[in-house]
Amino acid sequence: MARTSVPDVLAAIRGVDFPAGKDRLVTAARAASAPEEVIKVLRGMPSERYANREEVARSVRVDPAADLDHDAAQRIERAREGGRPGLSQHLREEPRTPIQEEFGR
């Protein structure tokens, strides 16, 4: 199974003028002959208007291993920034609280 990364997605939408909607991003990626995995990632985003490339980067779901080229501080900062409310975010495990541990939730 092929994997994609945030830089791959951003490269596919390089020529897009923002703000832009999801449909425009998908169309631009197809016009740029982006790989099918990148198109799938863009189609999986919520139908919102994105103000810039950073909002797109925070909204796409990619393989968690795509961050392997970042150091720990960069990954922490990226996780702290999150995305706009209601948008998809990078999948990550959150630590369980002591109460959740005690009750097995």
All heavy atoms as an XYZ file, in Angstrom:
812
protein
N       0.843     -1.176      0.000
C       0.000      0.000      0.000
C       0.895      1.248      0.000
O       1.775      1.406      0.825
C      -0.881     -0.010      1.253
C      -1.721      1.218      1.409
S      -2.716      1.053      2.924
C      -3.625      2.537      2.794
N       0.639      2.128     -0.942
C       1.419      3.361     -1.033
C       1.017      4.306      0.094
O      -0.108      4.306      0.561
C       1.179      4.016     -2.382
N       1.977      5.106      0.531
C       1.714      6.063      1.598
C       2.037      7.448      1.092
O       2.870      7.627      0.219
C       2.557      5.743      2.818
C       2.133      4.433      3.422
C       2.825      4.195      4.719
N       2.294      2.968      5.282
C       2.935      2.234      6.137
N       4.125      2.583      6.558
N       2.407      1.142      6.613
N       1.401      8.417      1.685
C       1.656      9.799      1.314
C       2.010     10.587      2.557
O       1.848     10.116      3.673
C       0.432     10.396      0.585
O       0.800     11.642      0.031
C      -0.745     10.554      1.505
N       2.515     11.785      2.366
C       2.902     12.634      3.479
C       2.363     14.034      3.242
O       1.917     14.370      2.135
C       4.420     12.673      3.615
O       4.985     13.318      2.489
N       2.413     14.854      4.272
C       1.944     16.231      4.146
C       2.723     16.970      3.058
O       2.109     17.656      2.234
C       1.999     16.961      5.500
C       1.695     18.437      5.337
C       1.014     16.326      6.480
N       4.061     16.856      2.984
C       4.762     17.536      1.890
C       4.297     17.085      0.504
O       4.247     17.898     -0.422
C       6.234     17.184      2.127
C       6.319     16.937      3.592
C       5.014     16.291      3.958
N       3.941     15.800      0.345
C       3.410     15.317     -0.941
C       2.103     16.032     -1.282
O       1.877     16.434     -2.425
C       3.159     13.810     -0.904
C       4.428     13.001     -0.762
O       5.517     13.504     -1.123
O       4.325     11.851     -0.284
N       1.241     16.160     -0.284
C      -0.055     16.821     -0.491
C       0.160     18.292     -0.833
O      -0.431     18.820     -1.778
C      -0.964     16.668      0.745
C      -2.229     17.483      0.591
C      -1.292     15.202      0.981
N       1.030     18.950     -0.094
C       1.279     20.375     -0.340
C       1.921     20.612     -1.700
O       1.637     21.612     -2.365
C       2.129     20.967      0.779
C       1.467     20.993      2.156
C       2.411     21.597      3.185
C       0.146     21.735      2.128
N       2.761     19.693     -2.137
C       3.375     19.820     -3.463
C       2.321     19.710     -4.560
O       2.409     20.397     -5.590
C       4.444     18.751     -3.643
N       1.321     18.889     -4.342
C       0.272     18.698     -5.343
C      -0.627     19.922     -5.488
O      -1.245     20.117     -6.532
C      -0.568     17.474     -4.987
N      -0.708     20.750     -4.454
C      -1.587     21.929     -4.509
C      -0.773     23.218     -4.570
O      -1.265     24.287     -4.215
C      -2.563     21.953     -3.318
C      -1.815     22.000     -1.992
C      -3.513     20.758     -3.375
C      -2.697     22.313     -0.808
N       0.453     23.118     -5.023
C       1.372     24.257     -5.049
C       0.798     25.477     -5.762
O       0.971     26.598     -5.308
C       2.667     23.835     -5.735
C       3.762     24.842     -5.668
C       5.023     24.289     -6.208
N       5.127     22.909     -5.720
C       6.055     22.058     -6.031
N       6.999     22.408     -6.846
N       6.067     20.833     -5.551
N       0.103     25.300     -6.853
C      -0.373     26.433     -7.651
C      -1.731     26.984     -7.264
O      -2.261     27.863     -7.940
N      -2.307     26.518     -6.174
C      -3.657     26.938     -5.780
C      -3.623     28.312     -5.120
O      -2.776     28.585     -4.285
C      -4.283     25.900     -4.816
C      -5.613     26.386     -4.281
C      -4.438     24.563     -5.501
N      -4.563     29.158     -5.522
C      -4.743     30.448     -4.864
C      -5.736     30.265     -3.724
O      -6.799     29.676     -3.909
C      -5.285     31.490     -5.844
C      -4.270     31.845     -6.917
O      -3.065     31.874     -6.607
O      -4.687     32.087     -8.063
N      -5.373     30.768     -2.557
C      -6.227     30.637     -1.376
C      -6.957     31.928     -1.120
O      -6.468     32.993     -1.484
C      -5.370     30.245     -0.157
C      -4.917     28.819     -0.215
C      -3.702     28.484     -0.779
C      -5.726     27.809      0.266
C      -3.292     27.173     -0.849
C      -5.321     26.491      0.204
C      -4.099     26.174     -0.358
N      -8.127     31.879     -0.480
C      -8.809     30.714      0.080
C      -9.332     29.793     -1.016
O      -9.647     30.241     -2.117
C      -9.962     31.317      0.891
C     -10.212     32.650      0.285
C      -8.890     33.112     -0.279
N      -9.421     28.514     -0.668
C      -9.862     27.504     -1.624
C     -10.665     26.435     -0.908
O     -10.397     26.118      0.243
C      -8.658     26.865     -2.308
N     -11.623     25.881     -1.623
C     -12.436     24.794     -1.097
C     -11.821     23.450     -1.447
O     -10.880     23.353     -2.242
N     -12.371     22.415     -0.849
C     -11.866     21.057     -1.059
C     -11.918     20.675     -2.535
O     -10.956     20.105     -3.060
C     -12.674     20.069     -0.223
C     -12.260     18.626     -0.429
C     -12.976     17.700      0.498
C     -14.149     17.068     -0.180
N     -14.726     15.971      0.606
N     -13.006     21.004     -3.227
C     -13.127     20.624     -4.633
C     -12.030     21.255     -5.488
O     -11.476     20.606     -6.376
C     -14.505     21.011     -5.172
C     -15.619     20.192     -4.539
O     -15.340     19.069     -4.079
O     -16.764     20.685     -4.510
N     -11.706     22.509     -5.200
C     -10.643     23.172     -5.960
C      -9.290     22.507     -5.691
O      -8.472     22.357     -6.587
C     -10.557     24.647     -5.617
C      -9.501     25.346     -6.497
C      -9.150     26.716     -6.045
N     -10.181     27.681     -6.317
C     -10.158     28.923     -5.860
N      -9.133     29.322     -5.102
N     -11.110     29.771     -6.126
N      -9.065     22.094     -4.456
C      -7.806     21.429     -4.110
C      -7.670     20.092     -4.842
O      -6.606     19.774     -5.371
C      -7.716     21.222     -2.598
C      -7.695     22.492     -1.745
C      -7.763     22.128     -0.268
C      -6.486     23.339     -2.054
N      -8.767     19.329     -4.882
C      -8.749     18.035     -5.580
C      -8.516     18.251     -7.072
O      -7.702     17.557     -7.694
C     -10.058     17.254     -5.324
C     -10.156     16.036     -6.220
C     -10.155     16.859     -3.859
N      -9.188     19.235     -7.649
C      -9.025     19.535     -9.083
C      -7.588     19.941     -9.389
O      -7.004     19.499    -10.382
C     -10.001     20.652     -9.504
O     -11.332     20.222     -9.227
C      -9.862     20.982    -10.971
N      -7.000     20.770     -8.546
C      -5.616     21.211     -8.753
C      -4.648     20.040     -8.647
O      -3.690     19.944     -9.424
C      -5.257     22.286     -7.737
N      -4.885     19.142     -7.711
C      -4.008     17.979     -7.554
C      -4.090     17.074     -8.778
O      -3.069     16.563     -9.256
C      -4.371     17.211     -6.290
N      -5.290     16.888     -9.305
C      -5.439     16.072    -10.526
C      -4.732     16.736    -11.698
O      -4.071     16.066    -12.486
C      -6.915     15.871    -10.839
C      -7.553     14.842     -9.960
C      -8.891     14.394    -10.511
N      -9.382     13.309     -9.695
C     -10.558     13.312     -9.086
N     -11.364     14.338     -9.209
N     -10.930     12.283     -8.359
N      -4.878     18.061    -11.818
C      -4.219     18.788    -12.903
C      -2.699     18.700    -12.799
O      -2.005     18.730    -13.808
C      -4.667     20.248    -12.903
N      -2.189     18.578    -11.580
C      -0.745     18.464    -11.357
C      -0.270     17.016    -11.462
O       0.882     16.728    -11.156
C      -0.392     19.031     -9.983
N      -1.153     16.115    -11.873
C      -0.833     14.686    -12.004
C      -0.330     14.092    -10.696
O       0.626     13.311    -10.672
C       0.189     14.455    -13.119
O      -0.307     14.928    -14.341
N      -0.983     14.462     -9.613
C      -0.622     13.938     -8.289
C      -0.966     12.451     -8.206
O      -1.895     11.983     -8.868
C      -1.371     14.704     -7.206
N      -0.242     11.699     -7.400
C      -0.554     10.278     -7.213
C      -1.969     10.095     -6.638
O      -2.492     10.978     -5.959
C       0.493      9.799     -6.202
C       1.565     10.825     -6.211
C       0.931     12.113     -6.632
N      -2.544      8.949     -6.908
C      -3.910      8.666     -6.446
C      -4.024      8.740     -4.925
O      -5.052      9.140     -4.404
C      -4.377      7.303     -6.951
C      -5.836      7.027     -6.707
C      -6.781      8.040     -7.350
O      -6.481      8.573     -8.425
O      -7.852      8.301     -6.755
N      -2.981      8.362     -4.194
C      -3.015      8.447     -2.731
C      -3.205      9.887     -2.259
O      -3.927     10.140     -1.305
C      -1.727      7.867     -2.121
C      -1.707      6.373     -2.062
C      -2.779      5.815     -1.139
O      -2.953      6.328     -0.025
O      -3.447      4.855     -1.543
N      -2.557     10.835     -2.925
C      -2.708     12.248     -2.571
C      -4.136     12.701     -2.842
O      -4.752     13.403     -2.034
C      -1.685     13.122     -3.331
C      -1.973     14.604     -3.146
C      -0.273     12.782     -2.887
N      -4.689     12.287     -3.964
C      -6.079     12.637     -4.309
C      -7.031     12.089     -3.250
O      -7.944     12.780     -2.809
C      -6.455     12.077     -5.702
C      -5.462     12.539     -6.750
C      -7.890     12.403     -6.049
C      -5.708     13.817     -7.440
N      -6.803     10.836     -2.813
C      -7.654     10.233     -1.785
C      -7.591     11.020     -0.486
O      -8.598     11.233      0.179
C      -7.240      8.787     -1.517
C      -7.654      7.821     -2.581
C      -7.197      6.423     -2.213
C      -7.466      5.435     -3.302
N      -6.976      4.095     -2.951
N      -6.383     11.433     -0.112
C      -6.219     12.211      1.124
C      -6.987     13.529      1.022
O      -7.686     13.931      1.957
C      -4.717     12.454      1.412
C      -4.520     13.520      2.466
C      -4.049     11.160      1.835
N      -6.885     14.207     -0.099
C      -7.596     15.478     -0.285
C      -9.110     15.263     -0.293
O      -9.858     16.057      0.285
C      -7.150     16.160     -1.578
C      -5.745     16.742     -1.549
C      -5.307     17.154     -2.949
C      -5.671     17.919     -0.597
N      -9.565     14.189     -0.920
C     -11.010     13.912     -0.931
C     -11.524     13.579      0.453
O     -12.700     13.785      0.757
C     -11.327     12.764     -1.893
C     -11.282     13.175     -3.328
C     -11.920     12.166     -4.265
N     -11.848     10.802     -3.793
C     -11.349      9.784     -4.465
N     -10.854      9.957     -5.660
N     -11.345      8.568     -3.956
N     -10.672     13.074      1.328
C     -11.070     12.721      2.685
C     -11.152     13.903      3.638
O     -11.574     13.749      4.779
N     -10.762     15.076      3.184
C     -10.817     16.261      4.043
C     -12.255     16.778      4.137
O     -13.052     16.559      3.233
C      -9.937     17.380      3.471
C      -8.481     17.093      3.526
S      -7.393     18.363      2.816
C      -8.393     19.756      2.539
N     -12.594     17.483      5.212
C     -13.920     18.095      5.320
C     -14.124     19.162      4.247
O     -13.168     19.797      3.805
C     -13.914     18.742      6.706
C     -12.831     18.053      7.453
C     -11.812     17.650      6.433
N     -15.369     19.348      3.848
C     -15.696     20.370      2.847
C     -15.726     21.728      3.520
O     -16.761     22.177      4.002
C     -17.047     20.065      2.191
O     -16.951     18.876      1.460
N     -14.589     22.345      3.583
C     -14.410     23.662      4.208
C     -13.689     24.555      3.225
O     -13.145     24.104      2.234
C     -13.540     23.536      5.474
C     -14.121     22.689      6.560
C     -15.113     23.444      7.410
O     -15.026     24.690      7.468
O     -15.956     22.790      8.015
N     -13.643     25.835      3.534
C     -12.778     26.762      2.802
C     -11.503     26.880      3.615
O     -11.540     27.157      4.802
C     -13.437     28.121      2.626
C     -14.553     28.051      1.599
C     -15.037     29.400      1.186
N     -14.101     30.207      0.420
C     -13.826     30.047     -0.871
N     -14.377     29.062     -1.534
N     -13.007     30.854     -1.484
N     -10.393     26.649      2.970
C      -9.099     26.690      3.618
C      -8.417     28.005      3.263
O      -8.328     28.375      2.096
C      -8.252     25.486      3.189
C      -8.908     24.191      3.607
C      -9.771     23.508      2.756
C      -8.707     23.688      4.878
C     -10.398     22.345      3.154
C      -9.332     22.520      5.287
C     -10.172     21.858      4.420
O     -10.806     20.716      4.828
N      -7.956     28.710      4.292
C      -7.370     30.031      4.095
C      -5.950     29.964      3.547
O      -5.508     30.895      2.874
C      -7.378     30.813      5.402
N      -5.230     28.868      3.831
C      -3.839     28.776      3.392
C      -3.377     27.320      3.428
O      -4.114     26.430      3.847
C      -2.930     29.656      4.262
C      -3.119     29.380      5.740
O      -3.208     28.226      6.162
N      -3.206     30.431      6.539
N      -2.138     27.111      3.012
C      -1.572     25.760      2.959
C      -1.420     25.146      4.345
O      -1.519     23.936      4.509
C      -0.220     25.801      2.241
C      -0.350     26.185      0.778
C       0.970     26.608      0.145
N       2.065     25.707      0.366
C       2.427     24.723     -0.453
N       1.751     24.514     -1.560
N       3.457     23.957     -0.175
N      -1.186     25.970      5.368
C      -1.032     25.455      6.727
C      -2.334     24.818      7.217
O      -2.310     23.790      7.892
C      -0.590     26.558      7.688
C       0.845     27.012      7.466
C       1.009     27.941      6.272
O       0.019     28.616      5.869
O       2.115     27.986      5.718
N      -3.471     25.429      6.890
C      -4.759     24.828      7.285
C      -4.964     23.500      6.580
O      -5.489     22.561      7.167
C      -5.906     25.782      6.992
C      -6.006     26.926      7.963
C      -7.254     27.773      7.764
O      -8.097     27.432      6.899
O      -7.385     28.777      8.476
N      -4.560     23.420      5.325
C      -4.662     22.156      4.597
C      -3.772     21.118      5.271
O      -4.196     19.987      5.521
C      -4.277     22.330      3.113
C      -4.207     20.978      2.407
C      -5.255     23.255      2.410
N      -2.552     21.499      5.621
C      -1.616     20.566      6.247
C      -2.156     20.026      7.557
O      -1.969     18.851      7.886
C      -0.266     21.251      6.481
N      -2.852     20.853      8.329
C      -3.398     20.398      9.608
C      -4.660     19.567      9.424
O      -5.076     18.870     10.341
C      -3.698     21.593     10.502
C      -2.453     22.249     11.051
C      -2.799     23.267     12.092
N      -3.669     24.302     11.571
C      -3.351     25.584     11.463
N      -2.183     26.005     11.864
N      -4.207     26.453     10.981
N      -5.282     19.639      8.251
C      -6.566     18.988      8.040
C      -6.484     17.632      7.354
O      -7.434     16.870      7.415
C      -7.473     19.898      7.214
O      -7.685     21.097      7.897
N      -5.385     17.351      6.700
C      -5.297     16.074      5.986
C      -4.932     14.951      6.941
O      -4.233     15.155      7.917
C      -4.272     16.129      4.822
C      -4.696     17.116      3.774
C      -2.886     16.420      5.313
N      -5.443     13.774      6.650
C      -5.084     12.575      7.412
C      -4.073     11.805      6.585
O      -4.360     11.402      5.468
C      -6.299     11.696      7.650
C      -7.245     12.265      8.642
C      -8.327     11.272      8.936
N      -9.216     11.841      9.919
C     -10.185     11.177     10.488
N     -10.399      9.924     10.176
N     -10.953     11.749     11.377
N      -2.920     11.621      7.161
C      -1.883     10.856      6.482
C      -1.363      9.792      7.433
O      -1.717      9.765      8.607
C      -0.712     11.762      6.005
C      -1.184     12.735      4.949
C      -0.089     12.507      7.157
N      -0.504      8.960      6.931
C       0.097      7.910      7.739
C       0.891      8.542      8.887
O       1.711      9.420      8.654
C       1.011      7.085      6.841
C       1.736      5.999      7.592
O       1.202      5.529      8.612
O       2.827      5.626      7.147
N       0.653      8.127     10.138
C       1.400      8.701     11.261
C       2.911      8.567     11.104
O       3.653      9.387     11.605
C       0.916      7.896     12.466
C      -0.409      7.368     12.070
C      -0.337      7.153     10.577
N       3.388      7.563     10.376
C       4.813      7.392     10.174
C       5.386      8.454      9.241
O       6.594      8.585      9.108
C       5.108      5.998      9.617
N       4.526      9.272      8.610
C       5.002     10.311      7.703
C       5.780     11.386      8.443
O       6.491     12.165      7.835
C       3.825     10.931      6.954
N       5.666     11.442      9.756
C       6.387     12.431     10.549
C       7.771     11.947     10.965
O       8.445     12.613     11.734
C       5.603     12.760     11.829
C       4.506     13.765     11.575
O       4.548     14.442     10.538
O       3.614     13.866     12.427
N       8.202     10.811     10.473
C       9.461     10.248     10.927
C      10.654     11.143     10.623
O      11.672     11.070     11.298
C       9.676      8.864     10.316
C       8.733      7.781     10.824
C       9.005      6.471     10.115
C       8.861      7.614     12.327
N      10.553     12.011      9.595
C      11.670     12.887      9.280
C      11.721     14.122     10.176
O      12.639     14.917     10.078
C      11.628     13.308      7.810
C      10.370     14.075      7.456
O       9.333     13.845      8.109
O      10.426     14.898      6.523
N      10.760     14.286     11.082
C      10.749     15.404     12.020
C      11.328     14.943     13.358
O      11.156     13.797     13.753
C       9.314     15.897     12.255
C       8.702     16.503     11.046
N       7.974     15.769     10.150
C       8.710     17.776     10.574
C       7.560     16.550      9.179
N       7.992     17.771      9.408
N      11.984     15.877     14.042
C      12.474     15.512     15.374
C      11.324     15.620     16.382
O      10.234     16.077     16.054
C      13.678     16.358     15.788
C      13.365     17.838     15.933
O      12.205     18.190     16.190
O      14.309     18.634     15.810
N      11.564     15.185     17.604
C      10.504     15.134     18.613
C       9.900     16.506     18.880
O       8.687     16.635     19.027
C      11.047     14.535     19.908
N      10.720     17.537     18.923
C      10.205     18.891     19.189
C       9.266     19.352     18.083
O       8.228     19.967     18.356
C      11.360     19.872     19.350
N       9.592     19.041     16.838
C       8.723     19.420     15.722
C       7.398     18.670     15.783
O       6.345     19.239     15.518
C       9.420     19.149     14.392
C      10.570     20.084     14.114
C      11.361     19.655     12.898
O      11.586     18.472     12.676
N      11.801     20.628     12.112
N       7.435     17.371     16.127
C       6.203     16.601     16.226
C       5.323     17.127     17.357
O       4.107     17.230     17.214
C       6.519     15.115     16.436
C       7.034     14.440     15.181
C       7.050     12.927     15.328
N       7.837     12.465     16.452
C       9.114     12.155     16.410
N       9.791     12.269     15.286
N       9.751     11.730     17.481
N       5.932     17.480     18.481
C       5.172     18.012     19.614
C       4.531     19.336     19.247
O       3.361     19.578     19.528
C       6.075     18.141     20.857
C       6.439     16.753     21.376
C       5.403     18.975     21.938
C       7.544     16.756     22.408
N       5.287     20.212     18.617
C       4.755     21.516     18.221
C       3.599     21.355     17.237
O       2.580     22.012     17.341
C       5.856     22.372     17.601
C       5.399     23.757     17.194
C       4.906     24.599     18.362
O       5.379     24.395     19.497
O       4.028     25.452     18.138
N       3.748     20.441     16.293
C       2.687     20.203     15.316
C       1.433     19.666     16.005
O       0.322     20.078     15.692
C       3.181     19.212     14.274
C       2.202     18.991     13.180
C       2.845     18.235     12.073
N       1.832     17.849     11.130
C       1.958     16.879     10.279
N       3.061     16.208     10.206
N       0.979     16.578      9.464
N       1.595     18.750     16.946
C       0.440     18.205     17.675
C      -0.211     19.283     18.523
O      -1.437     19.332     18.635
C       0.879     17.037     18.556
N       0.586     20.175     19.103
C       0.053     21.247     19.954
C      -0.778     22.225     19.128
O      -1.798     22.711     19.581
C       1.202     21.977     20.636
C       0.754     23.014     21.630
C       1.919     23.711     22.303
N       2.773     22.769     23.002
C       4.093     22.676     22.848
N       4.715     23.490     22.033
N       4.786     21.793     23.529
N      -0.338     22.517     17.909
C      -1.053     23.467     17.068
C      -2.436     22.949     16.686
O      -3.382     23.708     16.637
C      -0.256     23.745     15.796
C       0.968     24.579     16.019
C       1.774     24.732     14.758
O       1.337     24.245     13.694
O       2.847     25.339     14.819
N      -2.532     21.654     16.412
C      -3.814     21.073     16.043
C      -4.361     21.693     14.774
O      -3.630     22.185     13.938
N      -5.660     21.690     14.642
C      -6.311     22.268     13.478
C      -7.491     23.094     13.906
O      -7.767     23.268     15.083
N      -8.198     23.613     12.936
C      -9.399     24.367     13.257
C     -10.441     23.404     13.808
O     -10.495     22.240     13.420
C      -9.945     25.040     12.002
C      -9.079     26.179     11.572
C      -9.618     26.970     10.425
N     -10.794     26.444      9.788
C     -11.168     26.767      8.575
N     -10.455     27.574      7.848
N     -12.265     26.263      8.047
N     -11.317     23.842     14.706
C     -12.351     22.960     15.250
C     -13.198     22.360     14.140
O     -13.569     23.051     13.198
C     -13.177     23.885     16.137
C     -12.271     25.022     16.460
C     -11.361     25.184     15.273
N     -13.482     21.078     14.242
C     -14.332     20.398     13.276
C     -13.584     19.816     12.098
O     -14.173     19.134     11.279
N     -12.295     20.061     11.987
C     -11.526     19.527     10.877
C     -10.794     18.261     11.312
O     -10.446     18.096     12.466
C     -10.505     20.556     10.386
C     -11.071     21.835      9.818
C      -9.943     22.737      9.349
C     -12.014     21.552      8.672
N     -10.548     17.385     10.349
C      -9.797     16.175     10.652
C      -8.402     16.546     11.109
O      -7.817     17.496     10.642
C      -9.681     15.309      9.403
O     -10.946     14.948      8.949
N      -7.883     15.792     12.025
C      -6.531     16.029     12.503
C      -5.745     14.740     12.417
O      -6.308     13.656     12.293
C      -6.540     16.533     13.947
C      -7.161     17.897     14.072
C      -7.048     18.404     15.507
O      -6.451     17.763     16.342
N      -7.610     19.544     15.750
N      -4.465     14.878     12.507
C      -3.566     13.736     12.462
C      -3.956     12.759     13.580
O      -4.144     13.160     14.718
C      -2.139     14.255     12.670
C      -1.101     13.237     12.442
N      -0.796     12.762     11.197
C      -0.295     12.601     13.298
C       0.165     11.884     11.309
N       0.488     11.764     12.564
N      -4.114     11.500     13.246
C      -4.502     10.512     14.245
C      -3.368     10.295     15.230
O      -2.229     10.114     14.847
C      -4.831      9.184     13.564
C      -6.010      9.219     12.607
C      -6.133      7.878     11.909
C      -7.274      9.536     13.356
N      -3.684     10.345     16.502
C      -2.668     10.112     17.520
C      -3.325      9.546     18.768
O      -4.487      9.795     19.039
C      -1.910     11.384     17.843
C      -2.776     12.474     18.428
C      -1.940     13.723     18.696
N      -2.778     14.742     19.252
C      -3.229     15.789     18.596
N      -2.901     15.947     17.354
N      -3.985     16.670     19.177
N      -2.570      8.793     19.493
C      -3.036      8.230     20.752
C      -2.822      9.257     21.849
O      -1.779      9.894     21.911
C      -2.254      6.965     21.086
C      -2.416      5.875     20.071
C      -3.265      4.746     20.583
O      -3.447      4.659     21.806
O      -3.734      3.967     19.760
N      -3.794      9.405     22.717
C      -3.646     10.294     23.856
C      -3.419      9.456     25.095
O      -3.997      8.390     25.250
C      -4.892     11.153     24.026
C      -5.066     12.154     22.901
C      -6.174     13.142     23.187
O      -6.570     13.288     24.353
O      -6.635     13.757     22.235
N      -2.553      9.931     25.999
C      -2.314      9.161     27.215
C      -3.580      9.069     28.059
O      -4.388      9.998     28.085
C      -1.222      9.950     27.936
C      -1.205     11.289     27.319
C      -1.798     11.163     25.953
N      -3.736      7.934     28.714
C      -4.901      7.737     29.573
C      -4.646      8.373     30.930
O      -3.530      8.349     31.434
C      -5.177      6.249     29.715
C      -5.601      5.643     28.386
C      -5.628      4.159     28.395
N      -6.417      3.629     29.495
C      -6.806      2.391     29.597
N      -6.479      1.542     28.667
N      -7.499      1.979     30.635
N      -5.708      8.919     31.516
C      -5.585      9.507     32.832
C      -5.551      8.388     33.880
O      -5.965      7.254     33.608
C      -6.780     10.435     33.145
O      -7.967      9.644     33.196
C      -6.921     11.524     32.090
N      -5.086      8.682     35.089
C      -5.057      7.649     36.141
C      -6.438      7.066     36.416
O      -6.574      5.875     36.695
C      -4.524      8.387     37.369
C      -3.701      9.500     36.809
C      -4.411      9.899     35.546
N      -7.474      7.890     36.331
C      -8.838      7.389     36.564
C      -9.234      6.410     35.464
O      -9.822      5.356     35.741
C      -9.834      8.559     36.674
C      -9.524      9.365     37.924
C     -11.278      8.063     36.681
C     -10.316     10.639     38.067
N      -8.912      6.741     34.204
C      -9.217      5.823     33.120
C      -8.441      4.512     33.276
O      -8.981      3.439     32.998
C      -8.860      6.466     31.778
C      -9.788      7.595     31.384
C      -9.296      8.335     30.150
O      -8.102      8.504     29.961
N     -10.234      8.783     29.330
N      -7.222      4.617     33.728
C      -6.418      3.414     33.968
C      -7.073      2.538     35.037
O      -7.161      1.323     34.898
C      -5.002      3.793     34.435
C      -4.131      4.393     33.357
C      -3.659      3.354     32.361
O      -3.602      2.162     32.690
O      -3.361      3.770     31.227
N      -7.524      3.183     36.114
C      -8.111      2.445     37.232
C      -9.392      1.728     36.820
O      -9.633      0.593     37.198
C      -8.405      3.400     38.387
C      -8.935      2.703     39.616
C      -9.137      3.655     40.781
O      -8.450      4.688     40.839
O      -9.986      3.344     41.616
N     -10.221      2.392     36.014
C     -11.495      1.798     35.618
C     -11.417      1.045     34.299
O     -12.427      0.532     33.826
C     -12.586      2.875     35.548
C     -12.975      3.392     36.904
C     -12.596      4.662     37.307
C     -13.695      2.604     37.780
C     -12.950      5.139     38.561
C     -14.060      3.064     39.031
C     -13.688      4.340     39.422
N     -10.232      0.980     33.694
C     -10.046      0.202     32.483
C     -10.749      0.749     31.259
O     -11.153      0.005     30.383
N     -10.878      2.039     31.158
C     -11.542      2.654     29.996
C     -10.556      3.024     28.947
O      -9.477      3.347     29.104
C     -12.304      3.907     30.415
C     -13.481      3.578     31.270
C     -14.249      4.829     31.580
N     -15.318      4.501     32.511
C     -16.058      5.405     33.079
N     -15.894      6.667     32.817
N     -17.006      5.068     33.897
